[in-house]
Amino acid sequence: MPFPRSRRTYDVASLYEYAVGALGRQMRSVADLKRLLRRRVGRQEDAGEMIEAVIAKLKEQHYLDDRRYAAAYSSYRRDNEKFGRQRVITDLKMKGVHGEVIDSAVGAAYEGVSEEKLARAFLARKRLRKPANQKETARIFRSLMRAGFSSRVIFAILKNWDVDEEFLAMLESE
């Protein structure tokens, strides 16, 4: 039988300290931080007002800004992870960033970037080589789709590797 947890009650100051610590460990969007704070305060009576006060103070001090977060996240995922535009957009939506902010940040981050070169860099990063059979071709296709690249770019790469045209047509129909 597990021991019961003692419920700590938070005030605005202690919740603010927790939020600053969380932001010090990892950059977060406003929605992401709100989720974290809601879990922390639980069912405390004045939880909503405290969370809003903490978020307002963090925004006022420029510790929390979705535009900066989206721009930094987009450029990091492009440069380090070698992910495509669609994967970054999906990830930012999951983190609760608004659509207009996502469009401007991702558009700026991927402006002038060759999607095919980025896909080839992704393949090199994952150490994926020219496929020897249809199973490996399908695996590479799925991997590039999950990484956020368009099917046009994926098919261009596979055609350069002289993959069977019939199999490419089958993949395209799926």
C-alpha positions as CSV (number, residue, x, y, z in Angstrom):
1,M,0.0,0.0,0.0
2,P,1.5,3.3,-1.0
3,F,2.0,6.1,1.5
4,P,-0.4,9.1,1.0
5,R,1.3,12.2,-0.4
6,S,1.1,15.3,1.6
7,R,-0.4,18.1,-0.5
8,R,1.6,21.2,-0.5
9,T,-0.2,24.5,-0.9
10,Y,1.3,27.1,-3.1
11,D,1.1,30.9,-3.0
12,V,2.0,33.2,-6.0
13,A,5.6,33.6,-4.8
14,S,6.4,29.9,-4.5
15,L,4.7,29.1,-7.7
16,Y,6.7,31.9,-9.4
17,E,9.9,30.4,-8.1
18,Y,8.9,27.0,-9.4
19,A,8.0,28.4,-12.8
20,V,11.4,30.3,-13.1
21,G,13.2,27.0,-12.2
22,A,11.2,25.1,-14.8
23,L,12.1,27.8,-17.5
24,G,15.7,27.6,-16.4
25,R,15.8,23.9,-17.1
26,Q,13.9,24.1,-20.4
27,M,12.4,26.7,-22.7
28,R,8.6,26.4,-22.7
29,S,5.6,27.9,-24.5
30,V,2.9,29.6,-22.5
31,A,0.5,26.7,-22.8
32,D,3.2,24.2,-21.9
33,L,4.1,26.1,-18.7
34,K,0.4,26.5,-17.8
35,R,0.0,22.7,-18.0
36,L,3.0,22.2,-15.8
37,L,1.7,24.7,-13.2
38,R,-1.8,23.2,-13.2
39,R,-0.3,19.8,-12.4
40,R,1.7,21.4,-9.6
41,V,-1.0,23.2,-7.8
42,G,-3.6,20.4,-8.3
43,R,-7.0,21.3,-7.0
44,Q,-6.1,24.2,-4.9
45,E,-9.0,26.7,-4.7
46,D,-7.3,29.8,-6.2
47,A,-5.1,27.9,-8.7
48,G,-6.4,29.6,-11.8
49,E,-5.8,33.1,-10.5
50,M,-2.3,32.2,-9.2
51,I,-1.3,30.7,-12.5
52,E,-2.5,33.7,-14.5
53,A,-0.6,36.0,-12.1
54,V,2.6,34.0,-12.5
55,I,2.3,33.9,-16.3
56,A,1.6,37.6,-16.5
57,K,4.7,38.4,-14.4
58,L,6.9,36.1,-16.5
59,K,5.6,37.7,-19.7
60,E,6.2,41.2,-18.2
61,Q,9.8,40.2,-17.4
62,H,10.3,38.7,-20.9
63,Y,11.0,35.3,-19.5
64,L,8.1,33.8,-21.4
65,D,7.5,34.7,-25.1
66,D,5.9,32.3,-27.6
67,R,7.4,34.1,-30.6
68,R,11.0,33.8,-29.3
69,Y,10.3,30.2,-28.3
70,A,8.9,29.2,-31.7
71,A,11.8,30.9,-33.5
72,A,14.4,29.2,-31.3
73,Y,12.6,25.8,-31.5
74,S,12.3,26.0,-35.3
75,S,15.9,26.9,-35.9
76,Y,17.1,24.2,-33.4
77,R,15.1,21.5,-35.0
78,R,16.2,22.6,-38.5
79,D,19.9,22.8,-37.7
80,N,20.5,20.1,-35.1
81,E,17.8,17.5,-35.7
82,K,17.5,18.1,-39.5
83,F,13.7,17.9,-39.4
84,G,11.5,19.1,-42.2
85,R,9.1,22.0,-42.0
86,Q,5.9,19.9,-41.4
87,R,7.4,18.1,-38.4
88,V,8.3,21.4,-36.7
89,I,4.8,22.8,-37.4
90,T,3.2,19.7,-35.8
91,D,5.5,19.8,-32.8
92,L,4.8,23.4,-32.1
93,K,1.0,22.9,-32.4
94,M,1.4,20.1,-29.8
95,K,3.1,22.5,-27.5
96,G,0.2,24.9,-27.7
97,V,1.7,27.7,-29.8
98,H,-0.8,29.7,-31.9
99,G,-1.0,29.3,-35.7
100,E,0.1,32.8,-36.7
101,V,3.2,32.5,-34.5
102,I,4.0,29.1,-35.9
103,D,3.6,30.3,-39.5
104,S,5.9,33.3,-39.0
105,A,8.6,31.5,-37.0
106,V,8.8,28.4,-39.2
107,G,8.6,30.5,-42.4
108,A,11.5,32.6,-41.2
109,A,13.5,29.5,-40.1
110,Y,13.1,27.6,-43.3
111,E,13.4,30.6,-45.7
112,G,16.0,29.8,-48.3
113,V,16.6,26.3,-47.0
114,S,16.7,23.5,-49.6
115,E,14.3,20.8,-48.4
116,E,16.1,18.1,-50.4
117,K,19.5,19.0,-48.9
118,L,17.9,19.0,-45.5
119,A,16.4,15.6,-46.2
120,R,19.8,14.3,-47.3
121,A,21.4,15.7,-44.1
122,F,18.7,13.9,-42.1
123,L,19.5,10.6,-43.9
124,A,23.2,11.1,-43.2
125,R,22.5,11.9,-39.5
126,K,20.4,8.7,-39.2
127,R,23.0,6.7,-41.2
128,L,20.5,5.6,-43.7
129,R,22.0,4.4,-47.0
130,K,20.7,3.5,-50.4
131,P,18.0,0.8,-50.0
132,A,18.8,-2.7,-51.2
133,N,15.2,-4.0,-51.3
134,Q,11.6,-2.9,-51.1
135,K,11.4,-3.3,-47.4
136,E,14.4,-0.9,-46.8
137,T,12.9,1.5,-49.3
138,A,9.6,1.6,-47.5
139,R,11.4,2.1,-44.2
140,I,13.3,5.1,-45.5
141,F,10.1,6.5,-47.0
142,R,8.3,6.3,-43.7
143,S,11.3,7.7,-41.8
144,L,11.4,10.8,-44.1
145,M,7.6,11.2,-43.8
146,R,7.8,11.2,-40.0
147,A,10.7,13.7,-40.2
148,G,8.4,16.1,-41.9
149,F,9.5,16.1,-45.5
150,S,7.1,16.4,-48.4
151,S,6.5,13.3,-50.6
152,R,7.8,15.3,-53.6
153,V,11.2,15.5,-52.0
154,I,11.2,12.0,-50.8
155,F,10.4,10.6,-54.3
156,A,13.1,12.8,-55.8
157,I,15.7,11.3,-53.4
158,L,14.5,7.7,-54.0
159,K,14.5,8.3,-57.8
160,N,18.1,9.4,-57.6
161,W,18.9,6.1,-55.8
162,D,17.4,4.3,-58.8
163,V,14.6,2.7,-56.8
164,D,12.1,0.7,-58.9
165,E,9.4,2.9,-60.5
166,E,6.6,0.4,-59.9
167,F,7.4,0.4,-56.1
168,L,7.5,4.2,-56.0
169,A,4.1,4.3,-57.7
170,M,2.8,1.8,-55.0
171,L,4.2,4.0,-52.2
172,E,2.7,7.1,-53.8
173,S,-0.7,5.5,-53.9
174,E,-0.6,4.8,-50.1
